[in-house]
Amino acid sequence: MLRALVLVPPLVLLLAAAPPADGPALGEITPEHRARVVDGVLRVLLESYVFPEKAVAMDEAIRARVAAGEYDAIASGHELARRLTDDLRAVCHDRHLGIRFSPEPRSPTSPDREPSAEERAARRAEQARRNFGFEKVERLPGNVGYLKLDAFVDAELGRETASAAMNFLAHADAIVVDLRENGGGSPEMVRWISSYLFGDEPVHLNSLYFRPKDETTEFWTIPDVPGARNPDALAYVLTSAYTFSAAEEFTYNLKARGRARIVGETTGGGAHPGGPHAIDEHFAIFVPIGRAINPVTGTNWEGTGVAPDLEAPAWAALPTALLDALETLRERETDPARRRELLEAIRSANRELADLEIEHDAP
């Protein structure tokens, strides 16, 4: 089920493992429970983790720690989740992988379980309150479109909002997609939004290989997205060190195709989709079960992130991209009135960048 195979920011799992304000007593576990959790985690990894050899290495490393008594003093579920996450990542260096603990019993979840109608309705209502990740869409001076997108939610939920945003930008001469606060989400939404930046001819954006079924799913642009495409606009993607997972896929796909210039910081470096697996009603593990394979490069951004074409601190990425877009548009323009309009927009972007530099240089 592709809707469940998501790319998520590591912070989600780390926050879930944080102790509550009421204190560690709420999360106490017995030695027997601890042993069952460790065995359950390793079993799931051996069965499903995208790289079998790394799963074996993680199994050996954790069992060596168990034999050495390193977990014997852990009586807190929160601490066990944190320690296992840290120790597993020390072997696989995969920031998607993580354990979470809930002191309150939770119903089992797995990538293969279909959500109930009630769960789907609650999820849609929650995402709707967040406008499906679409924080801002506007037209900036110089006819530059700007989209601030903070999550790639399921296309099933957010495609209407996505199409409305992209249609608003349909006549922009340049489009800036701001992913500086985007920690990931659904590859289907990556595909949906990307389709508006290419023409009618299908373009192979990415492929995802999944270990459990030993199969590869290809993601191509969609030929019949609602409204108007804008394949001729200059395209820019703003990134930060927080930009992660599906947000990196969007960035990497466009960069590999030469469709966008990347402006900002190198991204977080997570290219392995997966989903939650319940260990029991208190513990769950997010297991990366797949890996991205770009059709142009043959590889992905795991562990390295996506490097920008124009490097800038995250706070300076927007005016930096605006300046590049406006100057490029002005170089191409022959109409005197339009050139004057672009020149004024360039001056405005320069002033904004100067003000930001003063603000960030101030003691």
C-alpha positions as CSV (number, residue, x, y, z in Angstrom):
1,M,0.0,0.0,0.0
2,L,1.9,3.1,-1.2
3,R,-0.2,5.4,1.0
4,A,1.4,3.8,4.0
5,L,4.9,3.7,2.7
6,V,6.0,7.1,3.8
7,L,9.2,9.0,4.2
8,V,9.1,10.8,7.5
9,P,11.4,13.2,9.4
10,P,13.4,11.5,12.2
11,L,12.2,14.1,14.7
12,V,8.8,12.5,14.7
13,L,10.1,9.3,16.2
14,L,12.5,11.0,18.6
15,L,9.7,13.2,20.0
16,A,7.5,10.1,20.4
17,A,10.2,8.5,22.5
18,A,10.5,11.5,24.8
19,P,9.4,11.0,28.5
20,P,6.1,12.7,29.5
21,A,5.9,15.6,31.9
22,D,4.4,13.3,34.6
23,G,7.7,11.4,35.0
24,P,9.3,8.1,34.1
25,A,7.0,6.0,36.3
26,L,4.4,6.1,33.6
27,G,6.8,4.2,31.3
28,E,8.2,1.5,33.6
29,I,8.8,-1.9,32.1
30,T,9.9,-5.2,33.5
31,P,13.1,-7.1,32.4
32,E,10.8,-9.7,30.7
33,H,9.1,-7.0,28.7
34,R,12.4,-5.5,27.8
35,A,13.7,-8.8,26.5
36,R,10.5,-9.4,24.4
37,V,10.8,-5.9,22.9
38,V,14.4,-6.4,21.9
39,D,13.7,-9.8,20.3
40,G,10.6,-8.3,18.5
41,V,12.6,-5.4,17.1
42,L,15.3,-7.6,15.8
43,R,12.9,-10.1,14.3
44,V,11.1,-7.3,12.3
45,L,14.4,-5.9,11.1
46,L,15.7,-9.3,9.9
47,E,12.4,-9.8,8.1
48,S,11.9,-6.4,6.5
49,Y,14.8,-3.9,6.7
50,V,15.8,-2.8,3.2
51,F,19.4,-4.2,3.4
52,P,19.4,-7.8,4.7
53,E,23.1,-7.7,5.5
54,K,22.7,-4.5,7.6
55,A,19.8,-6.2,9.4
56,V,22.1,-9.0,10.3
57,A,24.8,-6.6,11.5
58,M,22.2,-4.8,13.7
59,D,21.0,-8.1,15.1
60,E,24.6,-9.1,16.0
61,A,25.4,-5.7,17.5
62,I,22.3,-5.5,19.7
63,R,22.6,-9.1,20.9
64,A,26.3,-8.4,21.8
65,R,25.1,-5.4,23.9
66,V,22.4,-7.6,25.5
67,A,25.0,-10.3,26.4
68,A,27.2,-7.6,27.9
69,G,24.4,-6.4,30.1
70,E,24.2,-2.9,28.7
71,Y,20.4,-2.8,28.8
72,D,20.0,-4.5,32.2
73,A,19.5,-1.3,34.1
74,I,16.9,0.1,31.8
75,A,13.5,0.1,33.4
76,S,11.9,2.9,31.4
77,G,10.1,2.3,28.1
78,H,11.1,5.7,26.9
79,E,14.8,5.1,27.7
80,L,14.7,1.7,26.0
81,A,13.2,3.2,22.8
82,R,15.8,5.9,22.8
83,R,18.8,3.5,23.4
84,L,17.7,1.0,20.8
85,T,17.2,3.7,18.3
86,D,20.6,5.1,18.9
87,D,22.3,1.8,19.0
88,L,20.6,0.6,15.8
89,R,21.4,3.8,13.9
90,A,25.1,3.5,15.0
91,V,25.2,0.4,12.8
92,C,22.9,1.3,9.9
93,H,23.2,5.1,9.9
94,D,19.6,5.2,8.8
95,R,17.8,8.3,10.2
96,H,14.4,6.8,9.2
97,L,14.7,3.9,11.5
98,G,13.4,4.5,15.0
99,I,11.6,3.0,18.0
100,R,8.8,4.7,19.8
101,F,7.1,3.9,23.1
102,S,3.6,4.8,24.4
103,P,2.7,4.3,28.1
104,E,-0.9,4.1,26.9
105,P,-1.8,0.9,25.0
106,R,-2.1,1.5,21.3
107,S,-3.8,-0.6,18.6
108,P,-1.3,-2.5,16.4
109,T,-0.2,-0.7,13.2
110,S,1.6,-2.0,10.1
111,P,2.1,-0.9,6.5
112,D,-0.2,-3.7,5.3
113,R,-3.2,-2.8,7.5
114,E,-6.0,-0.9,5.8
115,P,-7.2,2.0,8.0
116,S,-10.8,2.0,9.1
117,A,-13.3,4.5,7.8
118,E,-13.2,6.3,11.2
119,E,-9.4,6.4,11.0
120,R,-9.5,7.8,7.5
121,A,-12.0,10.5,8.5
122,A,-9.9,11.5,11.5
123,R,-6.8,11.6,9.5
124,R,-8.3,13.8,6.8
125,A,-9.8,16.2,9.4
126,E,-6.3,16.5,11.0
127,Q,-4.6,17.2,7.7
128,A,-7.3,19.6,6.6
129,R,-6.7,21.7,9.8
130,R,-3.1,22.0,8.5
131,N,-4.2,22.7,5.0
132,F,-2.6,19.5,3.8
133,G,0.9,21.1,4.3
134,F,0.3,24.1,2.1
135,E,1.3,27.0,4.2
136,K,1.5,29.8,1.6
137,V,1.1,30.5,-2.1
138,E,1.5,33.9,-3.5
139,R,2.7,36.0,-6.5
140,L,5.9,38.0,-5.7
141,P,7.2,41.0,-7.6
142,G,8.5,40.2,-11.0
143,N,5.8,37.6,-11.6
144,V,7.6,35.0,-9.4
145,G,5.4,32.4,-7.9
146,Y,6.1,31.3,-4.3
147,L,4.9,28.1,-2.6
148,K,5.7,27.2,1.0
149,L,5.0,23.5,1.5
150,D,5.7,22.0,4.9
151,A,4.6,18.4,4.2
152,F,3.9,16.0,1.4
153,V,0.6,14.5,2.6
154,D,-1.1,11.6,0.9
155,A,-2.2,12.7,-2.6
156,E,-5.6,11.0,-1.8
157,L,-6.1,13.6,0.9
158,G,-4.4,16.7,-0.5
159,R,-4.5,16.6,-4.2
160,E,-7.3,19.2,-4.6
161,T,-5.4,21.7,-2.5
162,A,-2.2,20.9,-4.3
163,S,-3.8,21.4,-7.7
164,A,-5.4,24.7,-6.5
165,A,-1.9,25.9,-5.4
166,M,-0.2,24.9,-8.6
167,N,-2.9,26.4,-10.8
168,F,-2.5,29.7,-9.0
169,L,1.2,29.5,-10.1
170,A,0.3,28.5,-13.7
171,H,1.2,31.9,-15.2
172,A,4.3,32.7,-13.1
173,D,7.6,33.2,-15.0
174,A,9.5,31.5,-12.2
175,I,8.3,29.3,-9.3
176,V,10.0,29.0,-6.0
177,V,9.0,25.9,-3.9
178,D,10.1,26.4,-0.3
179,L,10.8,23.1,1.5
180,R,13.0,24.5,4.3
181,E,10.6,23.2,6.9
182,N,9.4,20.1,5.1
183,G,10.3,16.8,6.8
184,G,8.8,14.5,4.2
185,G,5.7,12.5,3.5
186,S,4.2,10.7,0.5
187,P,6.0,9.9,-2.8
188,E,2.6,10.1,-4.5
189,M,2.2,13.7,-3.5
190,V,5.8,14.4,-4.8
191,R,4.7,12.9,-8.1
192,W,1.4,14.9,-8.2
193,I,3.0,18.3,-7.6
194,S,6.0,17.6,-9.8
195,S,3.7,16.8,-12.7
196,Y,2.7,20.5,-12.9
197,L,6.4,21.5,-13.6
198,F,6.7,19.2,-16.7
199,G,4.9,19.0,-20.0
200,D,2.4,16.5,-21.3
201,E,5.1,13.8,-22.1
202,P,5.5,11.5,-19.1
203,V,8.7,11.8,-17.2
204,H,10.2,9.1,-15.0
205,L,10.9,10.9,-11.7
206,N,12.0,8.1,-9.4
207,S,11.7,4.4,-8.5
208,L,11.3,2.8,-5.1
209,Y,12.5,-0.7,-4.5
210,F,10.8,-2.6,-1.7
211,R,12.5,-5.6,-0.1
212,P,9.5,-7.5,1.4
213,K,8.0,-8.2,-2.0
214,D,11.2,-7.8,-4.0
215,E,9.6,-5.3,-6.3
216,T,10.2,-1.9,-7.7
217,T,7.5,0.8,-8.2
218,E,8.2,3.5,-10.8
219,F,6.9,7.1,-10.3
220,W,6.2,9.0,-13.5
221,T,4.6,12.4,-14.0
222,I,0.8,12.3,-14.3
223,P,-0.6,13.1,-17.8
224,D,-3.9,14.4,-16.8
225,V,-3.5,16.6,-13.7
226,P,-6.3,19.2,-13.3
227,G,-5.8,22.6,-14.7
228,A,-2.7,24.1,-16.3
229,R,0.9,23.0,-16.2
230,N,3.8,25.4,-16.2
231,P,6.7,23.5,-17.8
232,D,8.5,26.6,-19.0
233,A,8.8,28.5,-15.7
234,L,12.1,28.8,-14.1
235,A,12.0,26.5,-11.0
236,Y,13.7,26.8,-7.7
237,V,13.6,24.6,-4.6
238,L,14.6,26.1,-1.2
239,T,16.3,23.6,1.2
240,S,17.7,23.5,4.8
241,A,19.4,20.9,6.9
242,Y,15.9,20.0,8.1
243,T,14.6,19.2,4.6
244,F,14.2,15.4,4.7
245,S,12.9,12.3,3.0
246,A,10.1,12.9,0.5
247,A,11.1,16.6,0.5
248,E,14.5,15.4,-0.5
249,E,13.0,13.2,-3.2
250,F,11.2,16.1,-4.8
251,T,14.4,18.2,-4.7
252,Y,16.6,15.3,-6.0
253,N,14.2,14.4,-8.8
254,L,14.1,18.0,-10.1
255,K,17.8,18.5,-9.8
256,A,18.6,15.2,-11.6
257,R,16.3,16.2,-14.4
258,G,17.8,19.7,-14.6
259,R,14.4,21.1,-14.0
260,A,15.1,23.2,-10.9
261,R,18.0,25.1,-9.2
262,I,18.4,24.1,-5.6
263,V,19.1,27.0,-3.2
264,G,20.0,26.8,0.5
265,E,21.6,24.1,2.6
266,T,22.4,20.4,2.0
267,T,19.4,18.3,3.1
268,G,19.2,15.7,5.8
269,G,20.0,12.5,3.8
270,G,17.1,10.0,4.2
271,A,16.1,8.0,1.1
272,H,14.5,4.9,2.6
273,P,10.7,4.7,2.7
274,G,8.9,2.5,5.2
275,G,6.2,2.2,7.7
276,P,5.4,1.4,11.4
277,H,5.4,-2.1,12.8
278,A,3.9,-2.9,16.1
279,I,6.1,-4.8,18.5
280,D,3.4,-4.9,21.1
281,E,0.7,-2.5,22.3
282,H,3.3,-0.2,23.8
283,F,6.3,-0.4,21.4
284,A,6.5,0.2,17.6
285,I,9.4,0.5,15.2
286,F,9.5,2.5,12.0
287,V,11.2,0.2,9.6
288,P,12.7,1.4,6.3
289,I,11.8,-1.3,3.8
290,G,12.7,0.3,0.5
291,R,15.2,2.6,-1.2
292,A,15.0,5.2,-3.9
293,I,16.6,4.6,-7.3
294,N,16.8,7.7,-9.5
295,P,16.5,6.9,-13.2
296,V,19.1,9.5,-14.1
297,T,21.7,8.9,-11.5
298,G,21.0,5.3,-10.6
299,T,21.4,6.2,-6.9
300,N,19.8,8.4,-4.3
301,W,20.6,10.9,-1.5
302,E,20.8,8.5,1.5
303,G,23.4,9.6,4.0
304,T,24.6,12.5,1.8
305,G,21.6,14.7,1.3
306,V,21.0,16.9,-1.7
307,A,23.6,19.6,-2.2
308,P,22.4,23.0,-3.3
309,D,23.3,24.6,-6.7
310,L,23.4,27.9,-4.9
311,E,24.6,27.5,-1.3
312,A,23.1,29.9,1.2
313,P,22.1,29.8,4.9
314,A,18.5,28.7,5.2
315,W,17.4,32.2,6.3
316,A,18.9,33.7,3.1
317,A,17.6,31.1,0.6
318,L,14.5,32.9,-0.5
319,P,16.0,36.3,-1.5
320,T,19.0,34.4,-3.0
321,A,16.7,32.4,-5.2
322,L,14.6,35.5,-6.0
323,L,17.7,37.4,-7.1
324,D,18.8,34.6,-9.3
325,A,15.4,34.2,-10.9
326,L,14.8,37.9,-11.5
327,E,18.3,38.4,-13.0
328,T,17.8,35.4,-15.3
329,L,14.4,36.7,-16.4
330,R,15.8,40.2,-17.0
331,E,18.7,38.8,-19.1
332,R,16.2,37.1,-21.3
333,E,13.7,40.0,-21.5
334,T,13.6,42.4,-24.5
335,D,10.6,44.5,-23.6
336,P,11.9,47.8,-21.9
337,A,8.9,48.1,-19.6
338,R,9.2,44.5,-18.4
339,R,13.0,45.0,-17.9
340,R,12.3,48.0,-15.7
341,E,9.8,46.0,-13.6
342,L,12.3,43.3,-13.1
343,L,15.0,45.7,-12.2
344,E,12.8,47.2,-9.4
345,A,12.1,43.7,-8.2
346,I,15.8,43.0,-8.1
347,R,16.5,46.1,-6.1
348,S,13.8,45.0,-3.6
349,A,15.2,41.5,-3.3
350,N,18.7,43.0,-2.7
351,R,17.3,45.2,0.1
352,E,15.6,42.3,1.7
353,L,18.8,40.2,1.6
354,A,20.8,43.1,3.0
355,D,18.3,43.5,5.9
356,L,18.4,39.8,6.7
357,E,22.2,39.8,6.7
358,I,22.2,42.7,9.2
359,E,19.7,40.9,11.3
360,H,21.7,37.7,11.4
361,D,25.0,39.4,11.9
362,A,23.7,41.4,14.9
363,P,25.1,40.3,18.3
